[in-house]
Amino acid sequence: MALRVGCAAPPGRAHDNRTGSWRVFKPVFKYEKCVKCGLCEVVCPEGCVYEREDGFYEPDFDYCKGCGLCAEECPVDDIEMVQEEK
């Protein structure tokens, strides 16, 4: 049996795991500097960032865990992590 370390579910399983009320931070996509590179979609471990019809990207907040990888990897700092209001 292989030892699993880290997340309870493997990456890309967003649609099996809804966020609920426990997320602490959420990404805010501002779009002023966005170059539509799609890196935020590629690095999201939950696969919950998707491309809109206008080419910009947006997270599905029903499944986003607020890990911040999208903001960390954005080459133009267009995504800001803000504290979730309860």
PyMOL CGO cylinders between C-alpha atoms (Angstrom):
from pymol import cmd
from pymol.cgo import CYLINDER

trace = [
    CYLINDER, 0.00, 0.00, 0.00, 1.42, 3.40, -1.03, 0.3, 1, 1, 1, 1, 1, 1,
    CYLINDER, 1.42, 3.40, -1.03, 1.82, 6.09, 1.60, 0.3, 1, 1, 1, 1, 1, 1,
    CYLINDER, 1.82, 6.09, 1.60, -0.21, 9.22, 0.82, 0.3, 1, 1, 1, 1, 1, 1,
    CYLINDER, -0.21, 9.22, 0.82, 1.13, 12.52, 2.11, 0.3, 1, 1, 1, 1, 1, 1,
    CYLINDER, 1.13, 12.52, 2.11, -0.61, 15.90, 1.98, 0.3, 1, 1, 1, 1, 1, 1,
    CYLINDER, -0.61, 15.90, 1.98, -4.16, 16.45, 0.75, 0.3, 1, 1, 1, 1, 1, 1,
    CYLINDER, -4.16, 16.45, 0.75, -6.99, 14.07, 1.55, 0.3, 1, 1, 1, 1, 1, 1,
    CYLINDER, -6.99, 14.07, 1.55, -7.87, 13.97, -2.15, 0.3, 1, 1, 1, 1, 1, 1,
    CYLINDER, -7.87, 13.97, -2.15, -5.56, 14.07, -5.17, 0.3, 1, 1, 1, 1, 1, 1,
    CYLINDER, -5.56, 14.07, -5.17, -5.31, 17.26, -7.28, 0.3, 1, 1, 1, 1, 1, 1,
    CYLINDER, -5.31, 17.26, -7.28, -8.01, 17.92, -9.85, 0.3, 1, 1, 1, 1, 1, 1,
    CYLINDER, -8.01, 17.92, -9.85, -10.79, 16.52, -7.71, 0.3, 1, 1, 1, 1, 1, 1,
    CYLINDER, -10.79, 16.52, -7.71, -12.57, 19.85, -7.17, 0.3, 1, 1, 1, 1, 1, 1,
    CYLINDER, -12.57, 19.85, -7.17, -15.94, 18.56, -8.23, 0.3, 1, 1, 1, 1, 1, 1,
    CYLINDER, -15.94, 18.56, -8.23, -15.80, 15.83, -5.59, 0.3, 1, 1, 1, 1, 1, 1,
    CYLINDER, -15.80, 15.83, -5.59, -15.04, 18.31, -2.81, 0.3, 1, 1, 1, 1, 1, 1,
    CYLINDER, -15.04, 18.31, -2.81, -17.12, 21.45, -2.37, 0.3, 1, 1, 1, 1, 1, 1,
    CYLINDER, -17.12, 21.45, -2.37, -15.49, 24.16, -0.29, 0.3, 1, 1, 1, 1, 1, 1,
    CYLINDER, -15.49, 24.16, -0.29, -18.30, 24.78, 2.16, 0.3, 1, 1, 1, 1, 1, 1,
    CYLINDER, -18.30, 24.78, 2.16, -17.64, 27.44, 4.78, 0.3, 1, 1, 1, 1, 1, 1,
    CYLINDER, -17.64, 27.44, 4.78, -14.07, 26.62, 5.79, 0.3, 1, 1, 1, 1, 1, 1,
    CYLINDER, -14.07, 26.62, 5.79, -12.14, 28.60, 3.11, 0.3, 1, 1, 1, 1, 1, 1,
    CYLINDER, -12.14, 28.60, 3.11, -10.10, 31.40, 4.78, 0.3, 1, 1, 1, 1, 1, 1,
    CYLINDER, -10.10, 31.40, 4.78, -8.83, 33.25, 1.69, 0.3, 1, 1, 1, 1, 1, 1,
    CYLINDER, -8.83, 33.25, 1.69, -10.21, 33.63, -1.82, 0.3, 1, 1, 1, 1, 1, 1,
    CYLINDER, -10.21, 33.63, -1.82, -8.63, 34.88, -5.06, 0.3, 1, 1, 1, 1, 1, 1,
    CYLINDER, -8.63, 34.88, -5.06, -9.88, 38.12, -6.56, 0.3, 1, 1, 1, 1, 1, 1,
    CYLINDER, -9.88, 38.12, -6.56, -9.21, 38.40, -10.29, 0.3, 1, 1, 1, 1, 1, 1,
    CYLINDER, -9.21, 38.40, -10.29, -8.93, 42.10, -11.17, 0.3, 1, 1, 1, 1, 1, 1,
    CYLINDER, -8.93, 42.10, -11.17, -8.39, 41.76, -14.96, 0.3, 1, 1, 1, 1, 1, 1,
    CYLINDER, -8.39, 41.76, -14.96, -6.65, 45.15, -15.40, 0.3, 1, 1, 1, 1, 1, 1,
    CYLINDER, -6.65, 45.15, -15.40, -3.28, 43.53, -16.02, 0.3, 1, 1, 1, 1, 1, 1,
    CYLINDER, -3.28, 43.53, -16.02, -4.42, 40.07, -17.13, 0.3, 1, 1, 1, 1, 1, 1,
    CYLINDER, -4.42, 40.07, -17.13, -2.66, 38.84, -20.27, 0.3, 1, 1, 1, 1, 1, 1,
    CYLINDER, -2.66, 38.84, -20.27, -4.95, 35.79, -20.59, 0.3, 1, 1, 1, 1, 1, 1,
    CYLINDER, -4.95, 35.79, -20.59, -2.01, 33.39, -20.34, 0.3, 1, 1, 1, 1, 1, 1,
    CYLINDER, -2.01, 33.39, -20.34, -4.09, 30.74, -18.55, 0.3, 1, 1, 1, 1, 1, 1,
    CYLINDER, -4.09, 30.74, -18.55, -1.36, 29.89, -16.03, 0.3, 1, 1, 1, 1, 1, 1,
    CYLINDER, -1.36, 29.89, -16.03, -3.88, 30.26, -13.18, 0.3, 1, 1, 1, 1, 1, 1,
    CYLINDER, -3.88, 30.26, -13.18, -5.98, 27.50, -14.76, 0.3, 1, 1, 1, 1, 1, 1,
    CYLINDER, -5.98, 27.50, -14.76, -2.96, 25.25, -15.23, 0.3, 1, 1, 1, 1, 1, 1,
    CYLINDER, -2.96, 25.25, -15.23, -1.59, 25.55, -11.67, 0.3, 1, 1, 1, 1, 1, 1,
    CYLINDER, -1.59, 25.55, -11.67, -4.91, 25.25, -9.81, 0.3, 1, 1, 1, 1, 1, 1,
    CYLINDER, -4.91, 25.25, -9.81, -4.62, 21.89, -7.99, 0.3, 1, 1, 1, 1, 1, 1,
    CYLINDER, -4.62, 21.89, -7.99, -8.40, 21.58, -7.79, 0.3, 1, 1, 1, 1, 1, 1,
    CYLINDER, -8.40, 21.58, -7.79, -9.08, 22.39, -11.43, 0.3, 1, 1, 1, 1, 1, 1,
    CYLINDER, -9.08, 22.39, -11.43, -11.65, 24.99, -10.43, 0.3, 1, 1, 1, 1, 1, 1,
    CYLINDER, -11.65, 24.99, -10.43, -10.32, 27.93, -12.50, 0.3, 1, 1, 1, 1, 1, 1,
    CYLINDER, -10.32, 27.93, -12.50, -12.00, 28.09, -15.88, 0.3, 1, 1, 1, 1, 1, 1,
    CYLINDER, -12.00, 28.09, -15.88, -11.81, 30.28, -19.00, 0.3, 1, 1, 1, 1, 1, 1,
    CYLINDER, -11.81, 30.28, -19.00, -14.77, 32.56, -19.67, 0.3, 1, 1, 1, 1, 1, 1,
    CYLINDER, -14.77, 32.56, -19.67, -16.09, 33.30, -23.16, 0.3, 1, 1, 1, 1, 1, 1,
    CYLINDER, -16.09, 33.30, -23.16, -14.16, 36.62, -23.22, 0.3, 1, 1, 1, 1, 1, 1,
    CYLINDER, -14.16, 36.62, -23.22, -10.84, 34.82, -22.61, 0.3, 1, 1, 1, 1, 1, 1,
    CYLINDER, -10.84, 34.82, -22.61, -10.42, 35.88, -18.98, 0.3, 1, 1, 1, 1, 1, 1,
    CYLINDER, -10.42, 35.88, -18.98, -10.25, 33.33, -16.19, 0.3, 1, 1, 1, 1, 1, 1,
    CYLINDER, -10.25, 33.33, -16.19, -12.38, 32.94, -13.11, 0.3, 1, 1, 1, 1, 1, 1,
    CYLINDER, -12.38, 32.94, -13.11, -12.49, 30.55, -10.14, 0.3, 1, 1, 1, 1, 1, 1,
    CYLINDER, -12.49, 30.55, -10.14, -15.54, 28.51, -9.28, 0.3, 1, 1, 1, 1, 1, 1,
    CYLINDER, -15.54, 28.51, -9.28, -16.02, 29.53, -5.64, 0.3, 1, 1, 1, 1, 1, 1,
    CYLINDER, -16.02, 29.53, -5.64, -18.12, 26.47, -4.90, 0.3, 1, 1, 1, 1, 1, 1,
    CYLINDER, -18.12, 26.47, -4.90, -14.90, 24.44, -5.21, 0.3, 1, 1, 1, 1, 1, 1,
    CYLINDER, -14.90, 24.44, -5.21, -11.98, 26.89, -4.72, 0.3, 1, 1, 1, 1, 1, 1,
    CYLINDER, -11.98, 26.89, -4.72, -10.04, 26.06, -1.54, 0.3, 1, 1, 1, 1, 1, 1,
    CYLINDER, -10.04, 26.06, -1.54, -8.20, 29.41, -1.44, 0.3, 1, 1, 1, 1, 1, 1,
    CYLINDER, -8.20, 29.41, -1.44, -4.72, 27.89, -1.61, 0.3, 1, 1, 1, 1, 1, 1,
    CYLINDER, -4.72, 27.89, -1.61, -3.32, 30.90, -3.49, 0.3, 1, 1, 1, 1, 1, 1,
    CYLINDER, -3.32, 30.90, -3.49, -1.30, 29.07, -6.13, 0.3, 1, 1, 1, 1, 1, 1,
    CYLINDER, -1.30, 29.07, -6.13, -3.06, 30.99, -8.90, 0.3, 1, 1, 1, 1, 1, 1,
    CYLINDER, -3.06, 30.99, -8.90, -2.06, 34.33, -7.32, 0.3, 1, 1, 1, 1, 1, 1,
    CYLINDER, -2.06, 34.33, -7.32, 1.45, 33.13, -6.58, 0.3, 1, 1, 1, 1, 1, 1,
    CYLINDER, 1.45, 33.13, -6.58, 2.08, 32.00, -10.17, 0.3, 1, 1, 1, 1, 1, 1,
    CYLINDER, 2.08, 32.00, -10.17, 0.33, 34.86, -12.02, 0.3, 1, 1, 1, 1, 1, 1,
    CYLINDER, 0.33, 34.86, -12.02, 3.13, 36.53, -14.04, 0.3, 1, 1, 1, 1, 1, 1,
    CYLINDER, 3.13, 36.53, -14.04, 1.52, 39.99, -13.90, 0.3, 1, 1, 1, 1, 1, 1,
    CYLINDER, 1.52, 39.99, -13.90, 0.23, 39.94, -10.28, 0.3, 1, 1, 1, 1, 1, 1,
    CYLINDER, 0.23, 39.94, -10.28, -3.37, 40.33, -11.40, 0.3, 1, 1, 1, 1, 1, 1,
    CYLINDER, -3.37, 40.33, -11.40, -4.80, 38.01, -8.74, 0.3, 1, 1, 1, 1, 1, 1,
    CYLINDER, -4.80, 38.01, -8.74, -5.00, 39.08, -5.12, 0.3, 1, 1, 1, 1, 1, 1,
    CYLINDER, -5.00, 39.08, -5.12, -5.79, 36.77, -2.20, 0.3, 1, 1, 1, 1, 1, 1,
    CYLINDER, -5.79, 36.77, -2.20, -8.24, 38.42, 0.20, 0.3, 1, 1, 1, 1, 1, 1,
    CYLINDER, -8.24, 38.42, 0.20, -9.64, 37.16, 3.48, 0.3, 1, 1, 1, 1, 1, 1,
    CYLINDER, -9.64, 37.16, 3.48, -13.03, 35.54, 3.08, 0.3, 1, 1, 1, 1, 1, 1,
    CYLINDER, -13.03, 35.54, 3.08, -15.81, 37.41, 4.89, 0.3, 1, 1, 1, 1, 1, 1,
    CYLINDER, -15.81, 37.41, 4.89, -17.99, 35.21, 7.08, 0.3, 1, 1, 1, 1, 1, 1,
]
cmd.load_cgo(trace, "trace")
